[in-house]
Amino acid sequence: MTADGYSPTSAPIERGHWHAPVAEGPLHARVTVPGSKSLTNRELVLASLADAPSRLIAPLHSDDSAHMIQALRSLGVGIELVEGDGIYGDDIEVSPVWPLRGETVVDCGQAGTVMRFVAGLAGFGRGDVTLTAHASALHRPMGAMITALRDVGVDIDDGGHWALPFIVRGHGHVRGGEVTIDASASSQFVSGLLLAAPRFDVGLQLVHSGSRLPSIPHIDMTVEALGHRGVHVERPGVGEWIVPAGPIRGKDVAIEPDLSNAAPFLAAAMVAGGSVSVTGWPAHSTQPGAMLTEILSLMGARVVRRGGALTVTAGNGIQGVDLDLSAAGELTPTIFGLAAFADSPSTLHGIGHIRGHETDRIAALVGELRRLGGEAEELADGIRITPRPLHGGTWHAHHDHRMATTGALIGLAVPGVQIDDIGTTAKTMPEFPQIWQRMLEGEHIDGGRAEETMRAS
């Protein structure tokens, strides 16, 4: 719970060691996951810069969204929780202010979206805005963002460290203009600049200079969210965006379920057997999790979209794969967990950037699998997994929600796996332990005609 009484969820958050439950038989479950963290935090930012109030319908309530709400409130934005129809908490009403308020401290927690997006807004405040974060997140890359913000006229005092914490000396407006950035470490650098750009005095012309840009779907998500609010982003070339100065429209926005948070639930059907459905699966989405339909099919599952739900049914074993996950690095932990049970080795590449997430995910995944008797090796830009029989033991979460859920996935088939802190899932899904248990207990999957079959193994 934050200082003003905002609690991201009413569900109890489990802390400490958690014994991952073993599946006693094939799964038959229907699961609803909370809203997308990526969409919730983007829409919170845009609503705060809009020309009229907005309402976010069925947003995510988690540690990350709570830190974003607190950050925006500290900048003077009016944010209230209002009763909605969602099963995971209230809707959010946002009343924008202009200019933003300075003379405040923003605690970003572990949220990359908060540190990168709010850094882009802080120059709109009148007075100093200090950005800091949880000790476990101070290592996350910020140098490219600091350089780019200085190039568009933001006054930043970072003490020469190119990292959090730093002070933005806000003057109530930001000049904008042309800027080149190497966003190889995080697509959030691009998204943070694009979200703020309509409020820059002269807009923004942004060029990415690096050899590769990770998580492009997240940038597409940002561009689409801006478009829905009346901001047309031009894309004259690969890695180039032009955003005109102008108003951002206030409007009501429904938040999609978090498809990446759905990944371990869908993957569970492949590990334990049976079927798992996730409700509310959008027909179109810019979320990287939308790639699960193709990836899980390649790994041997039958994937069907039926009545707005996506159903994954286990096939004849899990197949090893060679995958470029550069567009969906956040899916790596779940795919890694599946690969540990595959019929042949797997190579996951294009994911060097995930070393700079909540933890060095490549090193953490390899180390934890080896701790349980598995075999995996770090590559310069990825991981190679060679399936081996696994045994129980402690799986360390490393302050990383996706590490924790991967341990739970492996524990479905390996007795004696303990997650050292399941509470890390509160970052984006506080209800994870409860939903996971309900999945294992099983619920009836609705019948009906399949609307779309992605692929059948």
C-alpha positions, 0 to 999 in steps of 0.5 A: 500500500502506498502512502496515500492508501492506494493498494495495487490489489486486494488479493493477499500477497504471499512472501518468502518460500513457496512450494511450487505445486505439482500437477497431479494430472492433465489440466482443464482450466479457464483462466482470466489474467489481469490487464496489461502492465505495458498498456496500463502504464502507457495509457496512464502517461498519455491520460496525464498529458491529455486535453481532457479527463480519461478513464482506464477500464480494467487496468492492471493493479500491481506494484508497477502500476502503483508506482506509476500512479504515485509518480504521476500524482506527485507531479500534480495529476489527479488520479482516482479509483472508481468502481468498474466491472473488472474482477481485478479491481477498480477502473482509474480516472485521470484528470490532467494538469498543465504544467506539471508540478515539480519539487518532488521525488519519484520512486520508480520501484523496479518499474522500467516503464516508470523510470523511462517514461516519467523521465520524459515527463519530468521536464514539464514540471516546474521545479526539481524532480528527483528520480530514484528506484529500488536498490535492485533496479538502480543498475538498469540502463538509463544513460541513453535516455539521459543523453536524449533528454538533454538533446531535446532541452531537458536539464538533468543533473546525474552527478556524472553517473549516467544512471538513477538517481538523478535530478531533472530541473524542470522549467514547465516545458521542453523544447524538443526537436531532432535527436538520435538515440541508441536504444539497443538496451531498451525499447522503452527509451524510444517509447518514453520519448514518443509518449512525451513528444506531442507536448514538446514545443516543436515536437520530435524527430527521433532516429535510432542509431543502434545496430538492433532495436529490441522489443519492436512490438512495444514501440508499435504499442506506443505508436498505436496508443498515440494514434488512438488519442489523435496523435499521428506518428510518421515513420519515414524509415526504419528506426525513425519517428516524427511526432508533431506538437499538438494535443493528446485527446482525453478518452476512455480506454479499455485495457487488454489482458496482459498476454505475457503474463498469460504465458506461464498459464498457457505453457502449463498445459504443455508441461502438465498435459491437458488444456488451458484457456485464457479469456479475453484474448484480443483478435489483434494486439501489439503486445509481444505476448501475441506471438505466443500463438505461433511460438507454442505451436512451433513447440508442439501445442495445439493453439485455438482461438474460440469465443474470445479465449485462446486455448492451448492443448498439449501435443505429443511432447514439447519440441526443441526450437531455434527462436529469435526472441528479439521482438519478445524478450519478455517471453524468454523465461517461459519459453526457457522453462518449456525448453527444459522439458523438450525432446531436443536442445533449444537455442533462444537468441536475439535476447542480449538486452534482457541482461539489463532487466530486473536481473541479468535474466540470461545468467539467472535462468542458466544458473537456476536450471543448473541448480536443479540438475539441468543443462544450459549455457549462456551465449553472447546473445542468448541461451542454449538449453539441453534437456536433462532430468531435473530434481527439486531444490530452491529456485531463486527469483532474483527480485524478478517476477518472470523468474518466479513464474518460470520456477512455478512452471518447472515445479509442475513436473518436478517435485520439491521445487521451492521459489524463494520469494513468490511475492516478486510476482506482485510487480505485475501480477499480485494474484499469481499464486492464487490464480495458479492454484485455481488453474490446478484445481481446474475449471470447465472449459466452455464448448463452442465452435472454434473461430480460428485455429492458429495451428494444430500439431 
